[in-house]
């Protein structure tokens, strides 16, 4: 079964809705990519931030009040009508919620701990549920008054990509008729200082696949899909998903990219297609030396030099637990009717490409999709511990 991703809501450093995100993606412009202070001691850092005013968490759900859940509410508002229709058709108990996150409300926990250390007591409005890793899905389910299946996936940077596979399984097992799936992550000191300690943070705008690449920029955002069984909806399909776990190292990817390759080949097999049927690859492309080297090697072995690809992280930052859904969402937009000129995004770099990397077709300028009846795109997500996911979306034009 190829389920339908019938609706999408998203926001990130590129923009605060689908049209803004696509327009700025193709223009190579992201107003939310900014240098900010206050995240790291005594230095500024590039981050991808959401710039819009976010919805307020309702009073009866104040124990879930955090920016991470506010990001979810903003994405949810964009597909609320579709969800209301699904509730009418299927009933509340037949709609599941699967959300990916790696930060949850850690920023609120940081602020509460600082106040506790300063004043000796926890803030009156602090509740551990704000930062509990399972809270995003529980919050959305409670907000929408959905009594059915709701859980959070937290596998670092592959978290929200894996929610698409989890959602499909819920449909295939007939446990749900529709699933709200995707992810959110918000900026916090824990991740920014943690990646700095790992020497993985770039002091400048990140440069994926460039010769002088020196690390990531971290971003925030949310992306939510409504996934339904094929017979109930029209739109872009989840054609295939592949997952792997090479468990090479707690933070470094396998240098040969064997886990990444396994995930891509599994996605192709799941979709029942050959490599030439994929029209674009959204690369994980973090701009760390190891990730880009292993990913280019894996993509070269699977796809050769002919499949257009690019990393969009210079425009969103690495949104960590939200990255998988965010970058699948970018593919969704590129396949959708919103992309009326059928364009593909260029790789944003100011530095010289790394000529020592395995040869892949990195787009140096925007390119037009072929005039074909069926178009497909693959999105890669690779995480700490070797947790990998590759997602293939398909559109019939």
C-alpha positions in Angstrom: 0.0 0.0 0.0 1.2 3.5 -0.9 -0.5 5.9 1.5 -1.2 9.5 0.6 0.4 12.5 2.3 -2.8 14.5 1.7 -1.9 17.7 3.7 1.3 19.5 4.9 1.9 22.2 7.4 5.4 23.5 8.0 7.6 26.4 9.1 11.3 26.9 9.5 14.0 29.4 8.7 12.8 29.6 5.1 9.4 30.8 6.0 6.2 30.3 8.0 4.0 28.4 5.5 4.2 26.3 2.3 4.3 29.1 -0.2 7.0 31.1 1.7 9.1 28.0 2.2 9.0 27.0 -1.5 9.6 30.5 -2.8 12.6 31.1 -0.6 14.0 27.6 -1.1 14.1 28.1 -4.9 15.5 31.6 -4.5 18.2 30.4 -2.1 17.1 32.9 0.6 16.4 32.3 4.2 15.7 35.3 6.5 15.7 33.0 9.5 19.3 32.1 9.1 20.9 34.5 11.5 23.9 35.1 13.7 22.7 35.3 17.3 24.2 35.7 20.8 23.2 34.1 24.0 23.4 30.5 22.9 27.1 29.9 23.4 29.4 31.5 26.0 31.1 34.7 24.7 30.4 34.1 21.0 27.8 34.5 18.3 26.6 31.5 16.4 24.6 30.9 13.1 21.2 29.4 13.7 18.1 28.8 11.6 15.2 30.3 13.6 11.5 30.7 13.1 10.6 34.4 13.0 6.8 34.4 13.2 4.8 34.9 16.4 3.7 31.4 17.5 0.3 30.4 18.9 -0.3 30.3 22.7 -0.7 26.9 24.3 -4.2 26.7 25.8 -4.5 27.2 29.6 -5.8 23.6 30.2 -2.6 22.3 28.6 -0.2 24.6 30.4 1.9 21.6 31.6 2.9 21.1 27.9 3.7 24.8 27.4 7.0 25.1 25.4 8.3 26.5 22.2 8.5 23.1 20.7 4.8 22.5 21.1 4.1 26.0 19.9 5.9 25.2 16.6 3.6 22.1 16.3 0.5 24.3 16.9 1.6 26.6 14.1 2.1 23.7 11.6 -1.1 22.1 12.8 -3.1 25.3 12.1 -2.1 25.0 8.4 -3.8 21.6 8.1 -6.6 21.9 10.7 -9.3 21.8 8.1 -8.0 18.6 6.7 -7.8 17.1 10.1 -11.4 18.2 11.0 -12.6 16.5 7.8 -10.7 13.3 8.7 -12.3 13.4 12.2 -15.7 13.6 10.5 -15.1 10.8 8.1 -13.2 8.3 10.3 -14.0 9.3 13.9 -11.5 10.6 16.5 -10.4 7.2 17.7 -9.2 6.2 14.3 -6.7 9.0 13.9 -3.2 8.5 15.2 -0.4 10.9 16.1 3.3 10.1 15.6 5.8 12.9 16.2 9.6 13.0 16.0 11.6 15.2 18.3 15.1 15.3 19.9 14.7 18.4 22.0 11.1 18.6 23.1 10.9 21.4 25.6 14.5 21.3 26.9 14.8 25.1 26.5 12.1 25.6 29.1 13.9 23.1 31.4 17.1 25.0 31.0 15.4 28.2 32.0 13.7 26.5 35.0 16.9 25.0 36.2 18.7 28.3 36.0 16.0 29.9 38.2 16.2 27.0 40.6 20.0 27.4 41.0 19.6 31.2 41.4 16.6 31.3 43.8 16.6 27.8 45.3 13.1 26.9 44.1 11.6 25.7 40.8 9.4 28.3 38.9 5.7 27.9 39.7 4.9 27.4 36.0 7.5 24.7 35.4 6.4 21.2 34.8 8.6 18.3 33.8 6.1 17.3 31.1 7.2 20.4 29.2 10.5 18.7 28.4 9.6 15.0 28.5 10.6 13.5 25.2 7.3 11.8 24.7 5.3 15.0 25.2 4.9 16.3 21.6 2.6 13.5 20.5 0.7 13.5 23.7 0.2 17.2 23.5 -1.1 17.2 20.0 -3.5 14.3 20.8 -4.8 16.1 23.8 -5.1 19.4 21.9 -7.1 17.7 19.2 -9.0 15.5 21.7 -7.9 12.3 19.9 -8.1 9.3 22.2 -6.3 6.8 19.9 -2.7 5.9 19.3 -0.2 8.7 20.0 3.6 8.3 20.5 6.9 10.1 19.9 9.9 8.8 18.0 13.3 10.0 19.2 16.2 8.7 17.2 18.1 11.9 17.0 18.3 13.3 13.4 16.3 10.5 11.8 13.4 10.9 14.3 10.7 12.5 12.1 11.7 10.6 9.0 10.9 7.4 10.9 7.5 8.7 11.8 6.4 8.3 8.2 7.3 4.6 8.3 5.5 4.3 11.7 2.4 6.0 10.4 2.3 3.8 7.4 2.5 0.7 9.6 -0.5 1.9 11.7 -2.5 2.2 8.4 -1.4 -1.2 7.1 -2.3 -2.8 10.4 -5.7 -1.1 10.3 -5.1 0.4 13.7 -5.8 3.9 12.2 -7.4 5.4 9.1 -5.4 8.6 9.2 -2.2 9.6 11.0 -0.8 13.0 11.8 3.0 12.5 11.5 6.1 14.6 11.3 8.2 16.4 13.8 9.4 19.5 15.6 12.5 20.7 17.3 13.3 24.1 18.9 16.6 25.9 19.5 18.1 25.3 23.0 21.5 25.6 24.7 21.8 21.9 25.2 22.1 21.0 21.6 24.1 24.1 20.5 26.7 23.6 23.3 26.7 19.8 22.9 27.5 20.0 19.2 30.1 22.7 20.0 31.7 20.3 22.5 31.8 17.7 19.7 33.6 20.3 17.5 30.8 19.9 15.0 29.5 23.5 14.9 30.6 25.8 12.1 31.5 29.4 13.2 30.1 30.5 9.8 27.2 29.6 7.5 27.5 25.9 6.8 29.0 24.7 3.5 27.9 21.2 2.6 30.2 19.3 0.3 32.7 22.2 0.2 36.4 21.7 0.5 36.6 23.9 3.7 33.4 22.6 5.3 33.7 22.6 9.1 30.4 21.8 10.7 26.7 22.3 11.0 24.4 25.2 11.8 21.5 24.2 14.0 17.9 25.2 13.2 14.4 24.9 14.5 11.0 24.2 12.8 8.1 21.9 12.5 6.6 19.8 9.7 3.3 17.9 9.9 1.7 15.6 7.4 -1.7 14.0 7.3 -1.3 10.5 6.0 -4.3 8.6 4.9 -5.0 5.3 3.1 -4.7 5.5 -0.6 -8.4 4.9 -1.2 -9.4 7.9 0.9 -7.2 10.7 -0.5 -5.5 12.2 -3.5 -2.0 13.7 -3.6 1.6 12.8 -3.1 2.3 9.3 -2.1 4.8 7.8 0.4 6.2 5.4 -2.2 8.9 3.8 -0.1 11.0 4.0 3.1 14.2 2.3 4.1 15.8 2.2 7.5 19.1 0.8 8.8 21.2 0.9 11.9 24.9 0.4 11.3 25.8 1.3 15.0 29.3 2.2 13.9 29.8 4.9 16.6 27.8 6.9 19.1 28.2 10.2 17.0 30.2 9.5 13.9 28.7 7.8 10.7 30.4 4.7 9.3 33.1 6.2 7.1 32.2 4.0 4.1 28.5 5.0 4.3 27.3 1.4 4.6 24.3 2.3 6.7 23.3 5.1 4.4 23.6 2.9 1.4 21.5 0.2 3.0 18.7 2.7 3.9 18.6 4.0 0.3 18.6 0.6 -1.3 15.9 -0.5 1.1 13.8 2.5 0.2 14.2 1.7 -3.5 13.2 -1.9 -2.9 10.2 -0.9 -0.8 9.0 1.5 -3.6 9.7 -1.2 -6.2 11.7 1.1 -8.4 15.2 1.5 -9.9 17.6 4.3 -9.3 16.8 6.0 -12.6 13.2 6.5 -11.4 14.4 9.0 -8.8 14.4 12.6 -10.1 16.0 14.4 -7.1 17.7 13.5 -3.8 17.5 15.8 -0.8 20.9 15.0 0.8 21.4 14.8 4.6 24.4 17.1 3.8 25.3 18.4 7.3 28.6 20.0 6.2 30.6 18.0 8.6 33.7 16.4 7.0 32.7 12.8 7.9 29.0 13.0 7.0 29.5 14.6 3.5 32.3 12.2 2.6 30.4 9.1 3.6 27.1 10.3 2.0 28.6 11.3 -1.3 30.3 7.8 -1.4 27.0 6.0 -0.6 25.0 8.1 -3.1 27.6 7.6 -5.8 27.5 3.8 -5.3 23.7 3.7 -5.5 22.9 6.4 -8.0 26.1 7.3 -9.8 26.6 10.8 -11.1 23.2 11.3 -12.9 20.6 12.0 -10.2 20.3 15.7 -9.3 20.8 16.3 -5.6 21.5 19.1 -3.0 21.6 19.7 0.7 19.1 22.4 1.9 20.6 22.8 5.4 22.3 26.1 4.6 18.7 27.4 4.3 17.1 25.8 7.3 19.9 24.8 9.6 20.0 21.3 10.8 16.6 20.9 12.5 17.7 17.7 14.2 14.6 15.7 15.3 12.5 17.7 12.8 15.0 17.4 9.9 13.6 14.2 8.4 10.0 15.5 8.1 11.2 19.0 7.2 13.3 17.7 4.2 10.6 15.2 3.2 8.3 18.3 3.3 10.6 20.2 0.9 10.4 17.2 -1.5 6.6 17.3 -1.1 6.5 21.0 -2.1 8.8 20.4 -5.1 6.4 17.6 -6.3 3.3 19.6 -5.6 1.3 21.9 -7.8 2.7 24.8 -5.8 5.9 24.3 -7.7 4.3 25.4 -10.9 7.6 25.9 -12.7 8.8 22.4 -11.7 12.1 23.7 -10.4 14.7 22.0 -8.2 16.8 23.9 -5.6 20.5 24.6 -6.1 23.2 23.7 -3.6 24.0 26.9 -1.7 27.7 27.3 -1.3 30.1 30.2 -1.4 33.2 28.0 -1.0 35.0 25.8 -3.5 33.5 22.3 -3.9 35.5 19.4 -2.4 37.0 17.7 -5.4 38.1 14.7 -3.4 34.6 13.5 -2.7 32.9 10.8 -4.7 31.2 12.2 -7.8 27.5 13.0 -7.5 25.3 15.4 -9.4 25.2 18.4 -7.0 23.0 21.1 -8.5 25.1 24.3 -8.8 22.1 26.1 -10.3 18.3 25.5 -10.2 17.2 22.9 -12.6 13.9 21.9 -14.1 12.2 18.6 -13.4 11.7 16.3 -16.4 8.3 16.3 -18.2 7.2 12.9 -17.0 3.9 11.6 -15.7 5.4 10.1 -12.5 8.0 12.0 -10.5 9.8 10.7 -7.4 12.2 12.2 -4.8 14.3 10.7 -2.1 15.2 12.3 1.2 18.1 11.1 3.4 18.3 11.4 7.2 21.2 10.0 9.2 21.5 10.1 12.9 23.8 9.5 15.9 24.3 5.8 16.6 24.0 5.0 12.9 20.2 5.3 12.8 19.4 5.9 9.1 16.3 6.5 7.1 15.6 7.2 3.4 12.1 8.3 2.3 10.8 8.3 -1.3 7.8 10.4 -2.3 5.9 10.1 -5.5 3.6 12.3 -7.5 1.5 11.5 -10.5 1.2 14.6 -12.7 
